[in-house]
Amino acid sequence: MYLSAQPGPVGESGTALWACFSEGRGDFSGILRAGKARLQSWLKMSALSYDIHSSQSEAIHWAPRVCQALCGQFAIVKKCREKSTGLEYAAKFIKKRQSQASRRGVCREEIEREVSILRQVLHPNIITLHDVYENRTDVVLILELVSGGELFDFLAQKESLSEEEATSFIKQILDGVNYLHTKKIAHFDLKPENIMLLDKNIPIPHIKLIDFGLAHEIQDGVEFKNIFGTPEFVAPEIVNYEPLGLEADMWSIGVITYILLSGASPFLGDTKQETLANITAVSYDFDEEFFSQTSELAKDFIRKLLVKETRKRLTIQEALRHPWIMSKGDVRAPEQQKTQPAQLKTKRLREYTLKCHSSMPPNNTYVNFERFAHVVEDMAQVDQGCRALAEAHDTLQDDVEALVSIYNEKAAWYREENESARHDLSQLRYEFRKVESLKKLVREDIQATGSSLGSVARKLDHLQAQFEALRQALSADLQWMQELVGSFQLERRDTDDQGSMFHRDAIDSLSELLNRSRTEDVLASLKF
């Protein structure tokens, strides 16, 4: 049955494309005979899933092929046919995230990034985007149909594999990655499940790289960090949450080459944590059990890719120029040249692919057509209740968002006030410590000043005592001198003229001596 995917604002060609479902019979006469009720159930499914308009539902018709589907967590891939041309494509339905709070579905930014990258690329080894549509719940990518299955599944079916064959497949992977890296696009999810064959029924199948959900354009000067991908294949810089670049793809190619040549995974541990620890430690070796038939050139190629330091890891151009990739002839060691080309056993690769598929979550596509119809009928019955719940949820969500907004505002205000109070308290503590320090200095200065004043007072008392002694001495000397001068004056009257000259000189000398003695005593008393 064809179900229309409504073209949305991102569609370009405007051609009507329909998703195909069928039971695998040559026609749908059995389903048509099921009656009007069954037909109405299909129309409900159509309307519920893709919002089909009545004018388009009239164009629904039948197709005689079984549609194969591959499912992911939030995407499902189905084979489809373009109505106007009859050409087959793969329709990838990506479930849109309905709200920012929801964890189900893919956010629009990631979907638009994947579409933007797919629109930029056009290379024989990369899946091609044909068109894009959008409905209420999904974005639909119309992609090139790659029906040959996974590369590892194809190789696991072979009894043996030569290194030359392995090299040819790795070379195709490198060519596709080289095209991406020239456009500064990193795939970030290179692993066996994303390496498909266009057609496995030709001698040398053509490889196609698929799934660009994690791809990212690397911009110069813009740091990009993320933790994503499959643990077994991620580079150390992803595990360590370091800036990412094109080098992460080269690490993944090294892991893929290791598995392709040996059937063993280089870093796989018993737990995810052990696997990641092995990656960060670059803990691997070339076990002779797995690599006894592998050339040294192939091992050297792997060694130069599994390098922790991104600057020392091979770039895509260097990988393409590696002798193991460049050589078209025998890649064996010289001592093996005379023997038949060494064949790599694919038994371990077969075991590896079986283990990987068994560990995958079960496919949640409805392969039973009748069961799907009943489920759709049940969905129609609960749809009304779901709508009511959705409305209540939206109302509650609005209330919660309003409360969260108020809480965030209050929390921001409290944080601001708390920060301001902490700042003021810190300033007060600083001022208090400053005042205490000044008080200590003042007390020390007062003590020093008091000590100095006491010393000055003692010296002053001493000087006063000296002055008093000097005064008394001077008073006694003055009295003696006065008496001496008086005696000279009495004798002067009784002497003659010759004696008067002698007496005058004596009086002058005594006066000068008296003045000099007083001055020296005063000066001496002032010395501390």
C-alpha positions in Angstrom: 0.0 0.0 0.0 1.2 3.5 -0.7 1.1 6.1 2.0 1.8 9.7 1.0 4.5 11.6 2.9 3.3 15.2 2.8 5.8 17.6 1.3 6.9 20.1 3.9 8.8 23.4 3.7 12.1 21.7 3.2 10.9 19.8 0.1 12.3 20.8 -3.3 11.1 18.8 -6.3 7.4 18.7 -5.3 7.0 15.2 -6.8 4.6 12.9 -4.9 6.4 10.0 -3.3 4.7 7.2 -1.5 5.9 4.7 1.1 5.2 1.1 0.0 3.8 -1.7 2.2 2.6 -5.1 1.0 2.1 -8.7 2.0 4.3 -10.0 -0.8 1.6 -11.4 -3.1 1.3 -10.5 -6.7 -1.7 -8.3 -6.0 -3.9 -7.1 -3.1 -7.1 -8.9 -4.0 -7.1 -10.7 -0.7 -6.9 -7.5 1.2 -9.6 -5.8 -1.0 -11.9 -8.7 -0.2 -11.4 -8.1 3.5 -14.1 -5.5 3.2 -14.7 -1.9 3.9 -13.8 -2.0 7.6 -10.3 -3.2 6.9 -9.8 -0.6 4.2 -10.9 2.1 6.6 -8.4 0.9 9.2 -5.6 1.5 6.6 -6.9 5.0 5.9 -6.9 5.7 9.6 -3.3 4.5 9.8 -2.5 6.7 6.8 -4.1 9.8 8.4 -2.6 9.1 11.8 0.9 8.6 10.6 1.2 11.0 7.8 -1.8 13.3 7.9 -3.2 12.3 4.5 -5.7 14.7 2.9 -8.8 13.3 1.3 -7.8 14.5 -2.2 -4.6 12.5 -2.0 -6.2 9.4 -0.4 -8.1 8.8 -3.7 -4.8 8.3 -5.5 -3.8 5.4 -3.2 -3.1 2.2 -5.1 -1.4 -1.2 -4.5 2.1 -2.5 -5.2 3.1 -6.2 -5.4 6.4 -6.1 -3.4 7.3 -6.6 0.2 8.8 -3.5 1.7 12.0 -4.1 3.8 12.6 -1.8 6.7 15.6 -1.0 8.9 14.8 0.6 12.3 16.8 2.9 14.6 15.9 4.4 17.9 14.2 7.5 16.3 14.4 6.6 12.6 13.0 3.9 10.3 14.2 3.3 6.8 11.7 1.8 4.2 11.9 1.0 0.6 9.7 3.3 -1.5 8.8 4.1 -5.0 8.4 7.4 -6.7 5.0 7.5 -8.3 5.8 9.6 -11.3 8.9 7.6 -12.4 8.6 4.2 -10.8 12.1 4.5 -9.4 12.9 2.9 -6.1 14.4 4.8 -3.2 15.0 4.5 0.5 12.8 6.7 2.7 14.3 7.5 6.1 11.6 8.6 8.5 13.2 10.6 11.3 10.9 11.2 14.3 10.9 14.9 15.3 11.3 15.9 18.9 8.0 17.6 19.8 9.3 19.8 22.6 12.6 20.8 24.1 11.8 19.0 27.3 11.2 15.7 25.5 13.9 13.1 25.1 12.1 11.2 22.4 12.8 12.0 18.8 15.6 14.1 17.1 15.8 17.8 17.6 15.3 19.9 14.4 18.8 21.3 14.5 20.3 17.9 14.2 18.0 16.9 11.4 18.7 20.1 9.5 22.5 19.5 9.9 22.2 16.0 8.5 20.1 17.3 5.5 22.6 20.2 4.9 25.5 17.8 4.8 23.8 15.3 2.5 22.9 18.1 0.1 26.6 19.1 -0.1 27.9 15.7 -1.0 27.9 13.9 -4.4 30.3 11.0 -4.6 30.2 7.4 -5.9 31.0 6.1 -2.5 28.5 8.2 -0.5 24.8 7.7 -0.4 22.9 10.4 -2.4 20.0 12.5 -1.1 17.1 12.7 -3.6 14.6 14.8 -1.7 13.2 15.8 1.7 9.7 15.9 3.0 8.1 16.8 6.3 4.8 15.9 8.0 3.5 16.6 11.5 5.6 14.0 13.2 8.5 13.1 10.9 11.0 14.5 8.5 11.4 12.1 5.5 14.7 11.8 3.7 14.4 10.3 0.2 17.8 8.6 -0.3 19.5 6.5 -2.9 18.5 2.8 -2.5 21.4 0.7 -1.3 20.3 -2.9 -1.4 23.5 -4.9 -1.3 23.7 -5.2 2.5 26.6 -4.6 4.8 30.2 -5.0 3.6 31.1 -7.3 6.5 28.1 -9.5 5.9 29.1 -9.9 2.2 32.7 -10.8 3.1 31.7 -13.1 5.9 29.9 -15.3 3.3 33.1 -15.8 1.4 35.3 -18.8 2.3 38.5 -16.6 2.2 39.6 -13.1 1.4 42.8 -12.0 -0.2 44.6 -8.8 1.1 44.3 -7.4 -2.4 40.5 -7.7 -2.1 40.5 -6.2 1.3 42.7 -3.3 0.1 40.2 -2.6 -2.7 37.4 -2.2 -0.2 39.4 -0.1 2.2 40.4 2.1 -0.8 36.8 2.8 -1.6 36.1 3.7 2.0 39.1 6.1 1.9 37.9 7.6 -1.3 34.5 8.5 0.2 36.1 9.8 3.4 38.6 11.8 1.3 35.7 13.5 -0.5 34.1 14.4 2.9 37.4 15.7 4.4 38.1 17.9 1.4 34.8 19.6 2.3 35.8 19.7 6.1 33.1 17.2 6.9 33.7 14.6 9.5 31.4 11.5 9.5 32.0 10.6 13.2 30.2 7.3 12.9 32.2 5.1 10.6 31.6 1.5 11.5 30.7 -1.8 9.6 26.9 -1.1 9.8 27.4 2.1 8.0 29.5 0.7 5.1 27.0 -0.8 2.6 27.2 -2.3 -0.8 25.2 -0.8 -3.7 24.8 -4.3 -5.3 26.5 -7.4 -4.0 25.8 -9.4 -7.2 28.6 -7.9 -9.2 32.3 -9.0 -9.1 33.6 -5.9 -7.3 30.7 -4.5 -5.3 30.5 -0.7 -4.9 30.8 0.7 -1.4 28.4 3.3 -0.1 28.9 5.2 3.2 25.6 5.9 4.9 24.1 7.4 8.0 25.2 11.0 8.4 23.2 11.6 11.6 26.4 12.4 13.6 28.3 14.1 10.8 29.6 17.6 11.4 31.2 20.4 9.5 34.6 21.3 11.1 35.1 25.0 11.1 38.5 26.6 11.5 38.9 28.3 14.9 35.7 26.8 16.2 36.2 24.2 19.0 33.8 21.2 18.7 33.4 18.6 21.5 31.0 15.8 22.0 30.6 12.3 23.3 28.9 10.1 20.7 29.3 7.2 18.4 29.7 3.4 19.0 32.2 2.8 21.8 34.1 0.1 19.8 35.0 2.5 17.0 35.3 6.0 18.7 38.7 7.8 18.9 40.4 8.6 22.2 39.7 12.3 21.8 35.9 11.5 21.9 36.3 9.4 25.0 38.4 12.1 26.7 36.0 14.9 25.6 38.7 16.8 23.7 38.3 19.0 20.7 37.3 16.9 17.7 38.3 17.1 14.0 38.6 15.0 10.9 41.2 12.8 12.6 38.5 10.9 14.5 37.4 9.3 11.2 40.9 8.0 10.6 41.0 6.2 13.9 37.7 4.5 13.0 39.1 3.4 9.6 42.0 1.8 11.5 39.6 -0.2 13.7 37.5 -1.2 10.7 40.7 -2.4 8.8 41.9 -4.3 11.9 38.5 -6.2 12.1 38.3 -6.7 8.4 41.7 -8.5 8.3 41.4 -10.5 11.5 37.8 -10.9 12.5 38.7 -9.5 16.0 38.0 -6.1 17.5 41.2 -4.4 18.7 39.7 -2.6 21.8 36.5 -4.5 22.6 36.2 -5.4 26.3 33.7 -7.3 28.4 32.0 -4.0 29.3 31.7 -0.6 27.7 33.9 0.9 30.4 36.6 -1.7 29.7 36.4 -0.9 25.9 36.7 2.8 26.5 39.7 2.2 28.9 41.4 0.1 26.2 40.9 2.9 23.7 42.3 5.7 25.9 45.3 3.4 26.7 45.6 2.4 23.0 45.8 -1.2 24.3 45.9 -3.6 21.3 48.3 -6.0 19.6 48.6 -8.1 16.5 47.9 -11.5 17.8 49.6 -14.1 15.7 46.5 -16.2 15.9 44.6 -13.5 13.9 47.4 -11.9 11.8 49.6 -14.9 10.8 48.6 -14.4 7.2 48.6 -10.6 7.3 51.4 -8.5 5.6 53.6 -6.1 7.5 52.4 -3.3 5.2 48.8 -3.9 6.4 49.9 -3.9 10.0 51.9 -0.7 9.5 48.8 0.9 7.9 46.8 0.0 11.0 49.5 1.2 13.4 49.7 4.6 11.8 46.0 5.0 12.1 45.6 3.8 15.7 47.7 6.7 17.2 46.4 8.6 20.2 48.0 11.9 19.3 45.9 13.3 16.5 48.8 15.2 14.9 50.8 12.0 14.5 47.8 10.1 13.1 47.7 9.5 9.3 45.5 12.1 7.4 43.2 10.9 4.7 45.7 12.0 2.0 48.6 10.1 3.8 46.4 7.0 4.1 45.7 7.0 0.4 49.4 7.3 -0.3 50.4 4.5 2.0 52.2 1.6 0.2 49.5 -0.9 1.3 46.8 1.1 -0.4 49.0 2.2 -3.4 50.2 -1.4 -4.2 48.0 -3.1 -6.8 50.0 -6.3 -6.9 51.0 -8.8 -4.2 51.4 -7.4 -0.8 53.1 -10.4 0.7 56.6 -10.5 2.2 59.4 -11.2 -0.2 59.9 -14.8 1.1 56.2 -15.5 0.1 56.4 -14.3 -3.4 56.8 -17.7 -5.0 53.8 -19.2 -3.2 50.1 -18.7 -3.8 48.7 -15.4 -2.5 47.9 -15.6 1.2 44.2 -15.9 1.9 42.7 -14.4 5.0 40.2 -16.8 6.7 36.8 -15.2 7.0 35.5 -17.6 9.7 36.3 -15.2 12.5 34.8 -12.3 10.5 31.7 -14.4 10.1 31.6 -15.0 13.9 32.2 -11.3 14.5 29.3 -10.2 12.3 27.0 -12.8 13.8 27.9 -11.6 17.3 27.3 -8.0 16.3 23.9 -8.7 14.8 22.8 -10.8 17.8 23.7 -8.0 20.2 21.6 -5.4 18.2 18.2 -4.6 19.6 15.4 -6.4 17.8 13.9 -4.8 14.7 10.7 -3.1 15.8 9.2 -2.9 12.3 5.9 -4.7 11.9 6.7 -7.5 9.5 3.3 -9.1 10.0 0.9 -7.2 7.9 -2.3 -8.4 9.7 -0.9 -7.7 13.1 0.0 -4.2 12.0 -3.6 -3.6 10.9 -5.0 -4.6 14.2 -2.5 -2.4 16.0 -3.5 0.6 13.9 -7.2 -0.1 14.8 -6.3 0.0 18.5 -4.3 3.2 17.9 -7.4 4.8 16.4 -9.4 3.9 19.5 -7.0 5.4 22.0 -6.2 8.4 19.8 -8.9 10.6 21.4 -7.6 9.8 24.9 -4.1 10.5 23.8 -5.1 13.9 22.4 -6.8 14.7 25.8 -3.7 13.6 27.6 -1.5 15.6 25.3 -3.6 18.7 25.9 -3.4 18.2 29.7 0.3 17.6 29.4 0.8 20.8 27.4 -1.2 22.7 30.0 0.8 21.1 32.8 4.0 21.7 30.9 3.2 25.4 30.6 2.5 25.6 34.3 5.7 23.8 35.1 7.7 26.0 32.8 6.1 29.1 34.4 7.0 27.8 37.9 10.5 26.9 36.8 10.9 30.3 35.3 9.7 32.0 38.6 12.0 29.7 40.6 14.9 30.5 38.3 14.3 34.2 38.7 14.1 33.9 42.5 17.1 31.7 42.6 19.1 34.2 40.5 18.0 37.0 42.8 19.0 35.1 45.9 22.3 34.2 44.3 22.9 37.8 43.5 21.9 39.0 47.0 24.0 36.3 48.6 27.0 37.2 46.5 26.5 40.9 47.4 26.2 40.1 51.1 29.3 37.9 50.9 31.2 40.7 49.2 30.1 43.3 51.8 31.0 40.9 54.6 34.4 40.3 53.1 34.9 44.0 52.8 33.9 44.6 56.5 36.3 41.8 57.6 39.0 43.5 55.6 38.3 46.9 57.2 38.1 45.4 60.7 41.5 43.7 60.2 42.8 47.0 58.9 41.5 48.9 62.0 42.9 46.3 64.4 46.3 46.6 62.7 46.2 50.4 63.0 45.2 50.1 66.7 48.2 47.9 67.3 50.5 50.3 65.6 49.1 53.3 67.6 49.6 51.3 70.9 53.2 50.6 69.9 53.7 54.3 69.0 52.2 55.4 72.4 54.5 53.0 74.3 57.5 54.2 72.4 56.5 57.9 72.9 56.0 57.3 76.6 59.4 55.7 76.9 61.0 58.7 75.0 59.1 61.2 77.2 60.4 59.5 80.4 63.9 59.6 79.1 63.6 63.3 78.2 62.1 64.1 81.6 65.0 62.4 83.4 67.5 64.3 81.2 65.6 67.6 81.9 65.8 66.9 85.7 69.5 66.2 85.3 70.0 69.5 83.4 68.1 71.4 85.9 70.3 70.1 88.6 73.4 71.0 86.6 72.0 74.5 86.0 71.3 74.9 89.7 74.9 73.8 90.6 76.3 76.1 87.9 74.2 79.0 89.1 75.4 78.5 92.6 79.0 78.2 91.4 78.7 81.3 89.3 77.1 83.2 92.1 80.0 82.3 94.4 82.6 83.1 91.7 80.9 86.4 91.0 80.9 87.3 94.7 84.5 86.4 94.9 85.3 88.5 91.8 83.3 91.4 93.2 85.2 91.3 96.4 88.5 91.0 94.4 87.6 94.0 92.2 86.6 96.0 95.2 90.0 95.3 96.8 91.7 96.4 93.7 89.7 99.7 93.6 90.7 100.4 97.2 94.4 99.8 96.5 94.0 102.0 93.3 93.4 105.1 95.3 96.5 104.6 97.3 99.0 103.8 94.5 100.7 106.1 92.2 100.3 106.6 88.5 102.6 103.7 87.6 100.7 101.3 89.7 97.3 102.4 88.2 98.3 101.1 84.8 99.1 97.7 86.3 95.8 97.6 88.1 93.8 98.5 85.0 95.4 95.7 83.1 94.8 93.2 85.9 91.1 94.3 86.1 90.6 93.8 82.3 92.2 90.4 82.4 90.1 89.3 85.3 86.9 90.5 83.6 87.8 88.7 80.4 88.6 85.5 82.3 85.3 85.8 84.2 83.2 86.2 81.1 85.0 83.3 79.3 84.6 81.0 82.3 80.9 81.6 82.5 80.4 81.0 78.8 82.3 77.7 78.8 80.4 76.5 81.9 77.0 77.3 80.3 78.0 75.5 77.1 79.3 72.5 78.9 76.1 72.2 80.9 74.0 72.2 77.8 75.7 69.0 76.4 73.7 65.8 76.9 
